[in-house]
Amino acid sequence: MIKVLQFVPVQITIFLLFGIYTGYYSTISFENLLPFILVGLLLILAIQYWRANKSFKRNLFFNSTTYLLSFFIGIATITINNDLNNQKHYTHYITSDATIILVVEKELKSGNYYDKYEASVININDKSTIGTILLNIQKDSLEKLKVDDKLYLKSTFKELIAPMNPYYFNYKEYLKKQNIYHQLFTNHQEFLMLNPRQFSFKGLAAQFRERVNFALIKNNFKGDELAVINALLLGQRQEISPELIQSYTGAGAIHILAVSGLHVGIILLILNFIFKPIERFKNGKTIKLILVVSLLWAFAFVAGLSASVVRAVTMFTAVAIGWQVNKPTNVYNTLTISMFFLLLFNPYFLFDVGFQLSYLAVFSIVWIQPLLYSFWKPKFKLLDYFWKLLTVSVAAQFGIIPISLYYFHQFPSLFFISNLVIIPFLGAILLGGVLIILLSLLNILPNILATVYNYLIRAMNLVVDWVAHQEDFLFRDISFSLLMVVSSYAMIVFGTRFLTKRNSNRLIGFCLALILFQSTFIYEKQQRLLTDEFIIFHKSRNSMLGKRMGNHMEFYHSLDSVTLAKDKVLRQYKVGVGALEIQSTNTIPNIMQFNTKRILIIDSLGVFQLKSYSPDLIFLQQSPKINLVRLIDSLNPKMIVADGSNYKSYIKRWELTCEQKNTPFHYTGQKGAYVLKY
């Protein structure tokens, strides 16, 4: 790994990554400074390159300038790709009840009440604009929209909603990293369909997928089997049931349902095998490479040119080139170069979980798998094949375990069973799927072939479902921080280096990495013990509050036992915090004390006549019928909090009263959970 870091493309890409992160998270406006910085660095670099060529050697100043240039290119890339910096972005033209023209770019998975789409804003109030929004259309009996459909409507842009409770998934931040900042809500009666966009590659791919689906349905493909075919071969997961997704997630096989590095890698192996005879001819290797890469990109087109597919195909295009050169080091170089150009094209890929998982998995396979395979070399070919498959699976897991725990908080320990059973047949499933689609489109698919393929997909689903139901081997709700991720990767890197070549220096490095991991664990445990919090969570129609002292929490709520068992608010908080002892009760007291703060809780009874009691905070729940003016005058609280159990009409009235009385007011339905820390 240390040798890999010595490659120039790797070094330049690392500084590009730092630049992208700096540009995204920095509060400094680089927009006006960047052109001067980049021009200056380019001039310095050109002068140093000329001097270095004359003396036939590189110098430290030349290298430093190169890295600095790469760093600022990263900042420039994220600045340029931030749509908010474009004067034509729709946010500069937003008005209340604006006249808007949208073009549908992508169909998303539907919610309970709305069909969801990504749509481009091409016109506001007769002014040409750019930018992407989340479009929510109320469900009804009418057909869904299609890619390239153009809509004319009057509506109001709404801010995306931040998470209401601590440690919840931040969907607003997730969409922000895709340059999506607002959403629209409408229904089929409120917009007018215009002539669709004349041509786009996305639209063409969507039409092809629609034809494929129509042909498959005619041949009796339906339900989960049809949804899996769409996911495996067409890159569309919208119709997969939540239960099936849960099964694949629990079995550690969710990557099978997403067209990603695994599928493209298998397709690359198949194409490499099919076109192997071409190498015998003159310039055969070059011709084979062109054919393989062309077919990979044709598959990307069919799969809708989604970000994950484009990333995977770009990455394995680089791998194919690396194989052509036939040097292991060049695989690292070509992978890094593919990452570099992908990030130049779209720096927001860096924040995408799929991008991170794909590259970490492939780098780990290239680096760690040969080491694992060297521990045992079976003599029998079949045994050797499965041993290779197992070592590839384990190597990939080493690369993604820390970041998977950070994002998903679970570890399916039987992942290798799913991989050993499914992956050997995945190539056949993919090839068979291509054959099924072609024959369906030509309307010559034999019933027996369709039936066999249906049973094959169903069998795969049953295997995954069985593995997922081995609950004792699925470790859920694992708390894993960013610091733990960094220290874990340090331990994996230095541990692998030591196993590759055992010497005292590498052993010391591994021991230091192990100490770092332990120190991180101890530090975070100590931080938990030193943290005290009083939290009023947001929960629609119910009340939930907790008083935490270190790793112990008293939790009060108004839920029944069944609802509480299914509720995610407390579970997400527990996962985010870490080890936490919880004492739960379904009664909420009227008076509480949190360190020096006195808290008065007023429920639906509206009782608050207390003598010689001056609360710091008043918590209103269950819509109490009170005179808030009189309450403020008599108790003079420093803060009033209302949660989601209150009527919204009451909330509006209380908010207005507090504004008139200059008393701070916090409604959890707007501002999220109220957190008081010590």
C-alpha positions in Angstrom: 0.0 0.0 0.0 2.9 2.4 0.8 4.3 1.7 -2.7 0.8 2.5 -4.2 1.0 5.9 -2.5 4.3 6.6 -4.3 2.5 6.5 -7.7 2.1 10.0 -9.1 -1.6 9.6 -10.2 -2.5 8.4 -6.6 -0.7 11.4 -5.0 -2.4 13.9 -7.3 -5.8 12.3 -6.8 -5.4 12.4 -3.0 -4.9 16.2 -3.2 -7.8 16.5 -5.5 -10.0 14.7 -2.9 -8.8 17.1 -0.2 -9.6 20.1 -2.5 -13.1 18.8 -3.1 -13.8 18.3 0.6 -12.3 21.8 1.4 -14.4 23.4 -1.3 -17.6 21.7 -0.2 -17.3 22.3 3.6 -15.4 25.6 3.7 -17.3 28.8 4.4 -14.8 30.8 2.4 -16.1 32.0 -1.0 -13.5 30.8 -3.6 -15.5 31.9 -6.6 -13.6 35.1 -7.3 -10.2 34.0 -6.1 -9.9 30.7 -7.9 -9.1 31.9 -11.5 -6.1 34.0 -10.2 -4.9 31.1 -7.9 -5.1 28.6 -10.7 -3.4 30.8 -13.3 -0.6 31.7 -10.9 0.0 28.0 -10.0 0.0 27.0 -13.7 2.6 29.7 -14.5 4.8 28.5 -11.6 4.3 24.9 -12.6 5.3 25.6 -16.2 8.4 27.5 -15.1 9.4 24.7 -12.7 8.7 22.1 -15.4 11.0 23.9 -17.8 13.8 24.2 -15.2 13.4 20.6 -14.2 13.7 19.4 -17.8 16.9 21.5 -18.2 18.4 19.9 -15.1 16.9 16.4 -15.9 15.5 16.1 -12.3 12.4 16.9 -10.4 12.6 19.1 -7.3 10.5 19.5 -4.2 9.2 22.8 -5.3 7.9 21.3 -8.5 6.1 18.5 -6.7 4.6 20.8 -4.1 3.3 23.1 -6.8 1.7 20.1 -8.6 0.0 19.0 -5.4 -1.2 22.5 -4.6 -2.5 22.9 -8.2 -4.4 19.6 -7.8 -5.8 20.8 -4.5 -7.1 24.0 -5.9 -8.5 22.1 -9.0 -10.5 20.1 -6.5 -11.9 23.4 -5.0 -12.5 24.8 -8.5 -14.3 21.6 -9.6 -16.8 21.6 -6.6 -17.3 25.3 -7.0 -18.1 25.1 -10.7 -20.4 22.1 -10.3 -22.3 23.8 -7.5 -25.4 24.8 -9.3 -26.1 27.6 -6.8 -23.1 29.5 -8.2 -24.8 29.6 -11.6 -26.7 32.8 -12.2 -29.3 30.9 -14.2 -30.1 28.6 -11.3 -33.8 28.6 -10.5 -33.2 29.8 -6.9 -32.4 33.3 -8.2 -35.9 33.5 -9.8 -38.2 32.0 -7.1 -41.4 33.8 -6.4 -44.5 32.8 -4.5 -46.9 30.9 -6.7 -44.4 30.9 -9.6 -45.2 29.8 -13.2 -42.8 26.8 -13.8 -41.9 24.5 -16.7 -40.3 21.2 -15.7 -38.8 18.3 -17.5 -38.8 14.8 -15.9 -35.2 13.4 -15.7 -35.6 10.3 -13.6 -38.3 8.2 -11.9 -37.7 7.5 -8.2 -39.2 5.0 -5.8 -42.7 6.0 -5.0 -43.8 6.8 -1.4 -47.1 6.0 0.3 -48.9 9.0 -1.1 -46.7 10.4 -3.8 -45.0 9.3 -7.0 -41.5 10.9 -6.9 -39.3 12.2 -9.7 -36.2 14.2 -10.3 -37.1 17.1 -12.6 -35.1 19.9 -14.3 -36.5 23.5 -13.8 -36.1 24.9 -17.3 -38.3 28.0 -17.0 -39.7 30.2 -14.2 -41.9 33.1 -15.0 -40.8 33.1 -18.7 -37.1 33.1 -17.7 -34.8 30.3 -18.8 -33.3 28.5 -15.8 -31.3 25.4 -14.8 -31.4 23.2 -11.7 -33.0 20.0 -10.4 -35.8 19.6 -7.9 -37.6 16.7 -6.2 -41.1 16.5 -7.8 -43.9 14.8 -5.7 -47.1 14.0 -7.6 -50.1 12.7 -5.6 -51.0 9.2 -6.5 -54.1 8.5 -8.5 -55.4 6.1 -11.2 -53.6 8.0 -14.0 -50.4 6.8 -15.6 -47.0 7.8 -14.1 -44.9 10.4 -15.8 -42.1 9.3 -18.1 -38.6 10.6 -18.6 -38.6 13.7 -21.0 -42.2 14.6 -20.1 -42.6 18.4 -19.9 -45.0 20.0 -17.3 -46.4 23.5 -17.0 -47.7 24.4 -13.5 -48.0 27.1 -10.9 -46.7 26.1 -7.5 -44.5 27.1 -4.6 -41.0 25.7 -4.0 -40.6 24.1 -0.6 -37.5 23.6 1.4 -36.3 20.1 1.9 -37.0 18.8 5.4 -34.1 18.2 7.7 -34.3 15.2 10.1 -36.6 15.9 13.0 -34.7 13.8 15.6 -31.1 13.2 16.5 -29.1 10.7 14.4 -31.8 10.2 11.8 -30.8 9.9 8.1 -30.3 13.4 6.7 -32.3 13.2 3.4 -31.9 17.0 3.0 -28.1 16.8 3.1 -28.2 13.7 0.8 -30.1 15.6 -1.9 -27.9 18.7 -1.4 -25.0 16.6 -2.5 -26.8 15.9 -5.7 -27.5 19.6 -6.3 -31.2 19.3 -5.3 -32.3 22.0 -2.9 -36.1 22.2 -3.1 -39.2 20.1 -3.8 -42.6 20.6 -5.3 -46.0 19.0 -4.4 -48.8 18.8 -6.9 -51.3 16.4 -8.5 -52.5 15.5 -12.0 -55.2 18.2 -12.0 -52.8 21.0 -11.2 -50.4 20.8 -14.1 -50.6 20.9 -17.9 -48.7 18.4 -20.1 -46.6 20.1 -22.8 -44.9 18.5 -25.8 -42.1 16.3 -24.4 -38.5 17.0 -24.8 -37.5 15.9 -28.3 -34.4 13.8 -27.5 -32.2 12.8 -24.7 -30.1 9.7 -24.0 -31.9 9.2 -20.7 -35.3 9.3 -22.5 -34.1 6.9 -25.2 -32.9 4.4 -22.5 -36.1 4.8 -20.6 -38.1 4.0 -23.8 -36.0 0.9 -24.3 -36.6 -0.3 -20.8 -40.3 0.3 -21.1 -40.3 -1.9 -24.3 -38.4 -4.6 -22.4 -40.8 -4.6 -19.5 -43.8 -4.8 -21.8 -42.3 -7.8 -23.5 -41.4 -9.5 -20.2 -44.9 -9.0 -18.9 -46.4 -10.6 -22.0 -44.2 -13.6 -21.2 -45.7 -13.9 -17.7 -42.9 -12.3 -15.8 -44.4 -10.5 -12.8 -44.0 -9.6 -9.1 -40.6 -10.0 -7.4 -39.2 -11.9 -10.4 -39.8 -9.1 -12.8 -38.6 -6.5 -10.2 -35.3 -8.5 -9.8 -34.8 -8.7 -13.6 -35.3 -4.9 -13.8 -32.7 -4.4 -11.0 -30.1 -6.9 -12.3 -30.2 -6.0 -16.0 -31.8 -2.6 -16.3 -30.6 -0.8 -13.2 -34.2 -0.1 -12.0 -35.0 -0.8 -8.3 -38.2 1.2 -8.0 -40.6 -1.8 -8.1 -38.7 -4.0 -5.6 -40.8 -4.6 -2.5 -39.5 -3.4 0.9 -39.6 -7.0 2.2 -37.3 -8.2 -0.6 -34.9 -5.3 -0.1 -34.8 -6.2 3.6 -34.0 -9.8 2.9 -31.1 -8.9 0.6 -29.8 -6.4 3.1 -30.0 -8.9 6.0 -28.2 -11.5 3.9 -25.4 -9.1 2.9 -26.4 -9.4 -0.7 -28.0 -6.0 -1.4 -25.2 -5.3 -3.9 -26.7 -8.0 -6.1 -29.8 -5.9 -6.7 -27.9 -2.8 -7.7 -26.1 -2.6 -11.0 -22.7 -1.8 -9.7 -19.1 -3.0 -9.7 -20.1 -6.6 -9.1 -22.3 -6.9 -12.2 -20.0 -4.9 -14.5 -17.0 -6.9 -13.2 -18.8 -10.2 -14.0 -19.8 -8.8 -17.5 -16.2 -7.7 -18.0 -14.9 -11.3 -17.2 -17.5 -12.8 -19.5 -16.7 -10.5 -22.4 -13.0 -11.0 -21.8 -13.5 -14.7 -22.1 -15.8 -14.5 -25.2 -13.4 -12.3 -27.1 -10.2 -14.1 -26.0 -9.6 -15.8 -29.4 -9.3 -12.3 -31.1 -6.0 -11.9 -29.3 -4.4 -14.4 -31.8 -4.8 -11.9 -34.7 -2.7 -8.9 -35.4 -3.5 -6.0 -33.0 -6.0 -8.5 -31.5 -5.5 -7.3 -27.9 -6.3 -3.7 -28.9 -9.4 -4.8 -30.9 -10.6 -6.9 -28.0 -10.2 -4.0 -25.6 -12.2 -1.7 -27.9 -15.0 -4.3 -28.2 -15.1 -5.0 -24.5 -15.2 -1.3 -23.5 -17.8 -0.5 -26.1 -20.1 -3.2 -24.9 -19.6 -2.2 -21.3 -20.8 1.4 -22.2 -23.7 -0.1 -24.2 -24.7 -1.9 -21.0 -24.4 1.4 -19.1 -26.8 3.0 -21.7 -29.4 0.3 -21.3 -29.2 0.6 -17.5 -30.2 4.2 -17.8 -26.8 5.9 -17.4 -27.4 6.3 -13.7 -24.5 7.6 -11.6 -23.8 4.1 -10.1 -23.6 2.5 -13.5 -21.5 5.2 -15.0 -19.1 4.9 -12.0 -18.9 1.2 -12.3 -18.3 1.1 -16.0 -15.7 3.9 -15.8 -13.9 2.0 -13.1 -13.9 -1.3 -14.9 -12.9 0.4 -18.2 -9.8 1.3 -16.2 -9.4 -2.2 -15.0 -9.7 -3.6 -18.6 -6.9 -1.2 -19.6 -4.8 -2.3 -16.6 -5.2 -5.9 -17.7 -4.2 -5.0 -21.2 -0.9 -3.5 -19.8 -0.7 -6.7 -17.7 1.0 -5.1 -14.7 -0.5 -5.2 -11.2 0.7 -1.7 -10.4 -1.0 -0.3 -13.5 -4.3 -1.6 -12.1 -3.9 0.8 -9.1 -2.9 3.6 -11.5 -5.8 3.1 -13.9 -8.3 2.8 -11.1 -7.0 6.0 -9.6 -7.1 7.8 -13.0 -10.7 6.6 -13.5 -11.5 8.1 -10.0 -9.7 11.3 -10.9 -11.6 11.9 -14.1 -14.9 10.9 -12.6 -14.4 13.5 -9.8 -13.4 16.1 -12.4 -16.7 15.4 -14.2 -18.8 15.3 -11.1 -17.1 16.0 -7.7 -20.3 15.2 -5.9 -19.6 11.5 -6.6 -17.1 11.7 -3.7 -20.0 12.0 -1.2 -21.9 9.1 -2.7 -21.9 6.0 -0.6 -22.0 3.8 -3.7 -18.9 5.5 -5.1 -17.0 5.0 -1.8 -18.0 1.4 -1.4 -17.2 0.5 -5.1 -13.7 1.9 -5.1 -12.9 0.6 -1.6 -14.1 -2.9 -2.5 -12.1 -3.0 -5.8 -8.9 -1.6 -4.2 -9.2 -4.2 -1.4 -9.8 -7.1 -3.8 -6.7 -6.1 -5.9 -4.5 -5.6 -2.8 -5.8 -8.1 -0.2 -7.2 -11.0 -2.2 -3.7 -12.3 -3.5 -2.5 -12.3 0.1 -5.6 -14.3 1.3 -5.3 -16.7 -1.6 -1.6 -17.4 -0.9 -2.5 -18.9 2.5 -3.8 -22.1 0.8 -3.7 -23.3 -2.8 -6.1 -26.2 -3.4 -5.1 -28.8 -6.0 -8.6 -29.5 -7.3 -10.0 -26.9 -9.8 -13.5 -26.8 -8.3 -12.2 -26.3 -4.8 -9.7 -23.7 -6.1 -12.6 -21.8 -7.8 -14.6 -21.6 -4.6 -11.5 -20.7 -2.6 -10.8 -17.8 -5.0 -14.5 -16.7 -4.7 -14.3 -16.8 -0.9 -11.1 -14.8 -0.8 -12.5 -12.2 -3.2 -15.6 -11.9 -1.0 -13.6 -11.6 2.2 -11.2 -9.1 0.7 -14.0 -6.9 -0.5 -15.6 -7.1 3.0 -12.3 -5.9 4.6 -12.4 -2.9 2.3 -16.0 -1.9 3.1 -16.7 -3.1 6.7 -15.8 0.1 8.5 -17.7 2.4 6.1 -20.6 0.0 6.0 -20.9 0.0 9.8 -20.7 3.8 9.7 -23.6 4.2 7.2 -25.7 1.1 7.8 -24.9 0.1 11.4 -25.2 -3.6 10.8 -23.0 -6.6 9.8 -24.4 -9.7 8.1 -21.8 -12.3 9.2 -23.2 -14.9 6.7 -22.4 -12.7 3.7 -20.0 -15.3 2.4 -22.9 -17.9 2.1 -24.9 -15.6 -0.1 -21.9 -14.8 -2.2 -20.7 -18.4 -2.5 -24.2 -19.6 -3.5 -25.3 -16.7 -5.8 -22.2 -15.2 -7.4 -21.1 -18.5 -9.1 -24.4 -18.4 -10.9 -24.7 -14.7 -11.3 -22.8 -14.8 -14.6 -25.3 -17.3 -15.9 -28.2 -15.3 -14.5 -27.0 -12.1 -16.3 -26.3 -13.9 -19.6 -29.6 -15.8 -19.3 -31.4 -12.5 -18.6 -29.9 -10.9 -21.7 -31.1 -13.9 -23.7 -34.5 -13.7 -22.2 -34.8 -10.0 -23.0 -33.7 -10.4 -26.6 -36.1 -13.3 -27.2 -38.9 -11.4 -25.5 -38.3 -8.4 -27.7 -38.4 -10.6 -30.8 -41.5 -12.3 -29.4 -39.9 -15.8 -29.8 -39.3 -16.7 -26.2 -40.2 -20.3 -25.5 -42.4 -20.9 -22.5 -40.1 -23.5 -21.0 -37.2 -21.1 -21.0 -39.2 -18.3 -19.4 -40.4 -20.8 -16.7 -36.9 -22.1 -16.0 -35.6 -18.5 -15.7 -38.5 -17.5 -13.4 -37.7 -20.5 -11.1 -34.0 -19.5 -11.1 -34.8 -16.0 -9.9 -37.3 -17.3 -7.4 -34.7 -19.8 -6.1 -32.2 -17.0 -5.6 -34.7 -15.0 -3.7 -35.5 -18.0 -1.5 -31.8 -18.6 -0.7 -31.4 -14.9 0.2 -34.5 -14.9 2.3 -33.3 -18.0 4.3 -29.9 -16.4 5.0 -31.6 -13.2 6.1 -33.8 -15.0 8.6 -30.8 -16.4 10.5 -31.2 -13.6 13.0 -28.4 -14.8 15.3 -25.8 -14.1 12.6 -27.1 -10.6 11.7 -25.6 -8.0 14.0 -27.8 -4.9 14.0 -27.7 -1.4 15.6 -23.9 -1.2 15.7 -22.7 2.3 16.7 -19.7 3.3 14.6 -18.3 6.8 14.4 -16.1 8.5 11.7 -13.2 8.3 14.1 -13.7 4.6 14.4 -13.8 4.4 10.6 -10.4 6.1 10.3 -8.8 4.0 13.0 -10.3 0.8 11.6 -8.8 1.5 8.1 -5.4 2.2 9.7 -5.6 -1.1 11.5 -6.5 -3.0 8.2 -3.8 -1.3 6.2 -1.0 -1.8 8.7 -2.2 -5.3 9.5 -2.2 -6.3 5.9 1.2 -4.8 5.4 2.5 -6.9 8.3 1.0 -10.1 6.9 2.5 -9.4 3.5 6.0 -9.0 4.8 6.6 -9.8 8.5 9.3 -7.6 10.1 9.7 -5.5 13.2 8.9 -2.1 11.6 5.6 -3.3 10.2 4.8 -5.0 13.4 5.3 -1.7 15.2 3.1 0.0 12.7 0.3 -2.5 13.2 0.6 -2.2 17.0 0.4 1.6 16.8 -2.7 1.3 14.6 -4.2 -1.1 17.1 -3.5 1.3 19.9 -5.1 4.1 17.9 -8.3 2.0 17.5 -8.4 1.2 21.2 -7.7 4.8 22.1 -10.6 5.9 19.9 -12.9 3.4 21.6 -11.9 4.6 25.0 -12.1 8.3 24.1 -15.7 7.9 22.7 -16.7 5.9 25.7 -15.4 8.7 28.0 -17.3 11.3 25.9 -20.5 9.4 26.4 -20.0 9.3 30.1 -19.4 13.1 30.2 -22.5 14.0 28.2 -25.8 15.0 29.8 -28.9 15.8 27.7 -32.6 16.5 28.0 -34.4 15.8 24.8 -37.9 16.4 23.6 -38.2 14.2 20.5 -40.6 14.9 17.6 -43.3 12.3 17.2 -46.6 13.0 15.4 -49.6 12.6 17.7 -47.5 11.4 20.6 -44.9 12.6 23.1 -41.4 11.3 23.7 -38.7 12.8 26.0 -35.6 11.6 27.6 -33.2 12.6 30.3 -29.8 11.2 29.7 -27.0 11.2 32.3 -23.8 9.7 30.7 -24.6 6.2 29.4 -28.0 6.0 31.4 -31.2 7.4 30.0 -34.7 7.8 31.6 -37.1 7.7 28.7 -40.8 8.9 29.0 -43.4 8.4 26.3 -47.1 8.1 25.6 -46.9 5.1 23.2 -48.3 1.6 23.6 -45.9 -1.3 23.8 -46.5 -2.5 20.2 -45.9 1.0 18.7 -42.8 1.5 20.9 -41.3 -1.8 19.7 -41.6 -0.7 16.1 -40.7 2.9 16.6 -37.3 4.1 15.2 -36.8 7.3 17.2 -35.3 5.8 20.3 -33.5 3.1 18.4 -31.8 5.6 16.1 -30.8 7.7 19.1 -29.3 4.6 20.8 -27.3 3.6 17.7 -26.0 7.2 17.3 -24.9 7.5 20.9 -23.5 4.0 21.4 -23.8 1.9 24.5 -26.8 3.3 26.4 -28.8 1.9 29.3 -32.5 2.9 28.9 -35.1 2.9 31.6 -38.5 3.4 29.9 -41.9 4.4 31.3 -45.2 5.2 29.6 -46.1 7.9 32.0 -44.8 11.5 31.7 -44.5 13.5 35.0 -45.7 17.0 35.4 -42.4 18.3 36.9 -38.9 17.4 36.0 -35.4 18.5 37.0 -32.4 18.5 34.7 -29.3 19.6 36.5 -30.2 23.2 37.5 -33.1 23.5 35.0 -36.6 23.2 36.2 -39.1 21.8 33.7 -42.9 22.1 33.8 -44.9 19.7 31.6 -48.5 20.7 30.8 -50.7 18.0 29.3 -54.3 17.9 28.0 -55.6 18.7 31.5 -54.0 22.1 31.3 -53.1 22.2 35.1 -50.3 24.6 35.9 -51.3 26.6 39.1 -48.2 26.2 41.1 -47.1 28.3 44.0 -43.5 29.5 44.4 -42.4 27.6 41.3 -40.6 29.3 38.4 -39.8 26.9 35.6 -37.0 27.5 33.2 -38.8 25.5 30.5 -42.4 24.7 29.8 -43.3 21.7 27.7 -46.8 21.7 26.1 -48.2 18.3 25.0 -51.5 16.8 24.0 -53.1 20.1 23.1 -53.8 21.6 26.6 -56.6 24.3 26.6 -54.7 27.1 28.4 -54.5 30.8 28.4 -50.8 31.1 27.3 -50.7 34.9 28.0 -51.7 34.3 31.6 -49.3 31.4 31.9 -46.3 33.5 30.7 -47.2 36.4 32.9 -47.6 34.2 36.0 -44.6 31.8 35.5 -42.3 33.8 33.3 -40.6 30.8 31.6 -37.3 31.2 29.6 -38.5 28.8 26.9 -41.7 27.2 25.7 -41.6 23.9 23.8 -44.4 22.2 22.0 -44.1 18.7 20.3 -46.0 16.8 17.6 -48.8 15.7 19.9 -50.5 19.1 19.7 -53.0 20.4 17.2 -51.4 22.6 14.5 -54.0 25.3 15.1 -52.9 25.5 18.7 -49.3 25.7 17.6 -49.9 28.7 15.4 -51.7 30.5 18.2 -49.0 29.7 20.8 -46.3 30.8 18.4 -48.0 34.2 17.8 -48.5 34.7 21.5 -44.9 33.9 22.4 -43.7 36.3 19.7 -45.9 39.1 21.2 -44.6 38.3 24.7 -40.9 38.0 23.5 -40.7 34.4 24.9 -38.7 31.9 22.8 -40.9 29.2 21.3 -39.7 25.9 19.9 -42.1 23.6 17.9 -40.5 20.2 17.2 -42.5 19.8 13.9 -40.6 22.8 12.4 -37.2 22.9 14.2 -36.8 19.3 15.1 -36.2 17.8 18.5 -35.4 20.2 21.4 -32.1 19.3 22.9 -30.7 20.8 26.2 -27.1 19.9 26.9 -24.7 20.1 29.8 
